């Protein structure tokens, strides 16, 4: 296979944690850095003024080039503070918005991208994508590396315009486009339409018009059509691409993870103990009564997509368990970032002053107040399900609606630290192209329940049976029509975990599954994708040269 000399990888989530793509890139960076050293360069948006980032600026890095970048583009250079510490470029692209109309016309004229119905985050995404193309072209031209093997990787529709622009203006570079979820597939699922039973009947272009995502869909479809390598992250999403984008991916590149994020041996035990103390302490202060030492801690987390991520399934599962005879107390945590107004002042006061004998707080199931408390679907479902979190109830449910980055003012611990303290996790997704959360869970030794509609769930079933959570992963069959069967089956797996005494063996089973999904194994798919991109780019440039002659 042909190996790149330089890789430029861009995403809205480089040094900017929004969702799972951040974890994909941050964990993959370690393995790529070992292979390509400082010839792998990540490119993200400059959000430093509004969002703390894992970025260490180095103004001396590429200092000569930065003074020569195109007008209107500002670049910060430094290192992404993730294992491997790869080079990262953060782009301030606000001054490029004036080029929007000419850019959209060029994309329509050259590639048929229809931006006429664009709204929302489309403009900002496309101008950032345009800036990545400008930055890559400028870097390559300045350092005169056009004749080396160059691969530019663009993640999600938000970077699609960068791939198309670069392919036209720097044809020497091989372009690779990775879709982590199709715009139409996600939109169908979010609008409570049956995706899987009707997939063969859907027309992607018509659904884009119905769901008002024509511009995003057009950009995604044309990018997939024209790049040198089109990839997606799972077989289930590859099927969506065929049916909704009219394009079969060149390759499926499953998402791996790195065990370097996980503490070892005594440090793992210490972190788990500390996490459980923190979780129990905050639960006790919120609800007004202590948590048993052997309480069963279970969690779900991820993006706030109520149906897609199975948040409704999780609440109904805990509610079902609440009505059964339990051998242990249950504390269920919903760690889903929402529109946070502020950390609860009353809860923070109890924590800061270590008050242990206070009465239950009002609304004793949420740690941070929201801007839209009365309209929040999670809160309303918790209330309608009858949860009270009183001492008479052996099942408590806690909504943690903030990013757990260690600075939330209540837990003040990163998500991974708290994940270590769980006994099990549930990610009963309806729409989940890959599913980083269950992979993270088993990597940290916590058994998980996922579904066959998640890419990770499908992959896990190729490694284990998926029928017994004690193997590390339980994969529940989910369809468009079996909601209550899913609730019943998830409840069963959690009951098995609550009554199992072989926790050390189960944890080792988790680690065994996770080891098979390390980037050291999965990076081979990316190496093959780079080869495909380079070969196709060479064919493309040769064909263009023949046409010019």
NULO-312826 format. One record per residue (C-alpha): x, y, z. Coordinates in steps of 0.5 Angstrom, whole numbers, plus 2048, in hexadecimal, padded with zeros to 3 digits. Layout:
% residues N
XYZ ...
% end
This chain:
% residues 549
800800800 8028077FF 80480B805 803813806 808817807 80381C80A 7FC81C80D 7F882280E 7F2820812 7EC825814 7E6825818 7E282A81C 7E4826822 7EB826822 7ED829828 7E582B829 7E182682D 7DA82582A 7D981E829 7DC817827 7E0819822 7E581D827 7E681682A 7E7813823 7EC818821 7F0819828 7F1811829 7F3810822 7F8816822 7FC811827 7FD80C822 7FE81081C 80381481F 80780E820 80780D819 807813816 80B81781B 80A81F81A 80781E813 80081D816 7FD824817 7F682581A 7F282B818 7EC82D81C 7E883481D 7EB839822 7E6839828 7EB83B82D 7E884282F 7E183E830 7E3837832 7E9834836 7ED830831 7F282A832 7F782E82E 7FE831830 80083682B 807837828 80883D825 80E83B822 80C83581E 80B837817 80C83E819 80F840812 80983D80E 804840813 806847810 804845809 7FD84280A 7F8845806 7F584B808 7EF84A80D 7F184480F 7F5843816 7F883D819 7FA83B820 800835820 801831826 80082A828 7F982682A 7FA824831 7F881D830 7FC817830 80181782B 80181F82B 800820823 801827820 7FA82A81F 7F883181B 7F383581E 7EF839819 7EC84081A 7E8841814 7E3846816 7E684B811 7E484680B 7DD84780B 7DD84C806 7DF846801 7D9842802 7D58447FC 7DB8437F7 7DC83C7FB 7D583A7FA 7D583B7F3 7DC8387F2 7D98327F5 7D38327F1 7D68337EB 7DC82E7EC 7D88287F0 7D182A7F0 7D082B7F7 7CA82F7F8 7CB8347FE 7C48387FC 7C0835802 7C6836807 7C483880E 7C7837816 7CE835816 7CF83380F 7D283A80D 7D783A813 7D9832812 7DA83480A 7DE83A80C 7E3836811 7E383080C 7E5835806 7EB83880B 7EE83180C 7EE830805 7F2837804 7F683580A 7F882F807 7FA832800 7FE837803 802833808 80382E802 8058347FD 809837802 80E831804 80E82F7FD 80B8287FE 8068277F8 80A8217F6 80A81D7FC 8048187FE 7FF81D801 7F881A804 7F381F807 7EE81C80B 7E782080C 7E281D812 7DB81E811 7D782280C 7D9829810 7E082880D 7DD825806 7DE82C802 7E682C805 7E7825801 7E38287FB 7E782F7FB 7EE82B7FC 7ED8267F6 7EC82C7F1 7F18317F4 7F682B7F6 7F58257F2 7FC8227F4 7F98217FB 7F581A7FC 7EE81C7FF 7EA817804 7E3819807 7E181580D 7DA81580F 7D8813816 7D1813814 7CC81580E 7C981C80F 7C281980C 7C3812811 7C4816817 7BE81B815 7B9815814 7BB81281A 7BA81981E 7B381A81B 7B181481E 7B0810817 7B2809816 7B9809813 7BA801812 7B47FE810 7B380480B 7BA805809 7B9802802 7B3806800 7B680D802 7B98127FD 7BF816800 7BD81C7FC 7B681C7FD 7B781B805 7BC820805 7B7825802 7B1822807 7B682380D 7B982A80B 7C082880A 7C1828803 7C782C803 7CB828808 7C9822804 7CB8247FE 7D2826800 7D281F804 7D081C7FD 7D581F7F9 7DB81F7FD 7DA8177FE 7D98177F6 7DF81B7F4 7E581A7F9 7EA8157F8 7E88107FE 7E1810801 7E180D808 7DC80B80E 7DD808815 7D8802815 7D57FD810 7CE800812 7D0807810 7D380480A 7CC802808 7C9809809 7CE80C805 7CC8077FF 7C5808800 7C4810802 7CB8127FE 7CB80E7F8 7D280C7FA 7D58067FD 7DB808801 7E28067FF 7E4803806 7E180280D 7E6805812 7E3803819 7E580781F 7EA805824 7EC80782A 7F380882E 7F4804835 7F980A837 7F380E83A 7F180883F 7F5808845 7F8801847 7F87FD84D 7F8800854 7F7807851 7F180484D 7EE802854 7F0808857 7EC80C852 7E6808852 7E680885A 7E6810859 7E1810854 7DC80C858 7DD81185E 7DC817859 7D6814856 7D381185D 7D4818860 7D181C85B 7CB81885B 7CA818862 7CB81F863 7C682085D 7C081B860 7C281C867 7C3815869 7CA811869 7CB80C863 7CD804865 7D4802864 7D27FC860 7CD80185B 7CD7FF854 7CF805850 7CD805849 7CD80B843 7CC80D83C 7CF813839 7D0816832 7CD81B82E 7C681E830 7C281A82A 7BC81782E 7BA81282A 7C0810826 7C580F82C 7C080B830 7BF810835 7B780E836 7B9807836 7BE80883C 7B980C840 7B380783F 7B8801840 7BA804847 7B3805848 7B17FE847 7B77FC84C 7B4801851 7AD7FD851 7B17F6852 7B47F3859 7BB7F5859 7C17F285C 7C57F985C 7C480085C 7C4803855 7C780A853 7C680C84C 7CA811848 7C8815842 7CE818840 7CB81C83A 7CD823839 7C7828838 7C6830838 7C983183F 7C8838842 7CC837848 7CE83184E 7C9831853 7CB836859 7C883285E 7CC82C85C 7D282F85B 7D1832862 7D082B865 7D7829862 7DB82E863 7D982E86B 7D982686B 7D282786E 7D081F86F 7C9820873 7C582586E 7BE82486C 7BC821865 7BD827860 7B782985C 7B7826855 7BC820858 7BE81D851 7C282384E 7C982584F 7C982C84B 7C3830849 7C1831842 7BF83783E 7B983383C 7B782F842 7AF82E840 7B082C839 7B682783A 7B4820838 7B881C83D 7B6820843 7AF81F840 7AF81883F 7B3817846 7AD81B849 7A7817845 7AB810847 7A981284E 7B1812851 7B1816858 7B881485A 7B6813861 7B880F867 7B280A865 7B580985E 7BB80485D 7BC807856 7BE80E855 7BF81184E 7C481784E 7C481C847 7CB81F846 7CA824841 7D1827840 7D782583C 7DC821841 7E2824840 7E5825847 7E282C847 7DB82C848 7DB82E850 7D7828852 7DB822851 7E182584E 7E481F84B 7E481D844 7DF818841 7E4812841 7E6813848 7DF81284A 7DD80D845 7E2808849 7DE80884F 7D880584B 7D67FE84C 7D27FE845 7D080383F 7CA80383A 7CB806833 7C4803830 7C580782A 7C0807824 7C580B81F 7CC80A821 7D180A81B 7D780781F 7D6808827 7DC80B82B 7D880B831 7D8803832 7DF80282F 7E1807834 7DD80483A 7E07FD839 7E7800838 7E780383F 7E47FC841 7DD7FD842 7D87F883F 7D37FC83A 7CC7FA836 7CC7FD82F 7C87FB829 7C87F8822 7C77FF81F 7CE801822 7D480081D 7D87FE824 7D27F9826 7D27F681F 7DA7F581F 7DA7F3827 7D57ED824 7DB7EB820 7DF7EA826 7DB7E782B 7D37E582B 7D17EB82E 7CB7E7832 7CE7E8839 7D17EE83C 7D67EA840 7DA7EA839 7DB7F183A 7D67F3834 7CE7F1834 7CB7F382D 7C47F482D 7C07F3827 7BC7F9825 7B77FB81F 7B380081D 7AD7FD821 7B07F9827 7B17FF82C 7AE7FB833 7B27F5831 7B87F9831 7B67FC838 7B57F583A 7BB7F2838 7C07F883A 7BC7F7841 7BE7EF841 7C67F1840 7C67F6845 7C37F184A 7C87EC848 7CD7F184A 7CA7F3850 7CA7EB853 7D17E9850 7D77E8854 7DC7E784F 7DE7EF84E 7E57EE84D 7E47E9848 7DF7ED844 7E47F3845 7E97EF841 7E47ED83C 7E37F483B 7EA7F583A 7EB7EF835 7E57F2830 7E87F9831 7EF7F782F 7ED7F4828 7EA7FB827 7F17FF828 7F3803823 7F97FF822 7F47FA81F 7EF7FF81B 7F5804818 7F67FF813 7EF801810 7F180880F 7F880680C 7F4802807 7F0809806 7F680D805 7F8808800 7F18087FC 7F18107FC 7F98117FA 7F780C7F4 7F180F7F2 7F48167F2 7FA8147EE 7F48117E9 7F08187E9 7F681C7E8 7F98187E2 7F28187DF 7F28207E0 7F88207DD 7F681C7D7 7F08217D6 7F48277D6 7F98247D1 
% end
